[in-house]
Amino acid sequence: MKAASPLALLALAALAASPALAASPGPARQAELVHLLRQDCGACHGMRLKGGLGSSLQPADIAGVDDDILVKTILDGRPGTPMPPWRPFLSEDEARWLVGYLRQGGKNE
């Protein structure tokens, strides 16, 4: 069996790091994330995520917002507002999963 070339290994490493191939949380963690979204985020964004102290997180209301901006907001919060940073509790992959979940109207992709 022939060993992979260094260039092929480098290409595989780049693909593995690609955001499009970001690891999806397992089913148990997904359930925890949904609970966090409904309980913690829902405290400000409304229990149905239609807005309250925080803005609406309904698919139509976030449609024009880039995923990277939403992920950054989730992870780093918004200084000067009640939006806290969730980076201590979430990975970037988990924040991206939450954005996809919100875009799907609360359905797993």
C-alpha positions, 0 to 999 in steps of 0.5 A: 500500500502506498503512503499518502503524499504530504500534499494529499495529507495537507489537502485532507487537513484543510478539508477537515478544518473547513466550516462546511464540514464542521462537526455537528454535535451529537444527539445528546448535545443537540438536546442540551443546545435546544434546551439552552436556546428555549430556556436561556435565550428564550428568556430575552428573545421570547419563549417562542423566539419571536422577540422580547427584550432581544430581537426575534430569532424567527427564520424570516427575521434572521434571513438577511443576516450572515451566519458568521455575524450570528455566530459571532453574536452568539459567542461574543455577545453584544457589548453595551446590550443585555446580549451576553457572550456564550463562548464560555459554554459553546464551541463555534461548531455548536453556535453554527449548529444553533444558527442552522437550527434557527434557520430551519425554524427549530428543526434539526437539519 
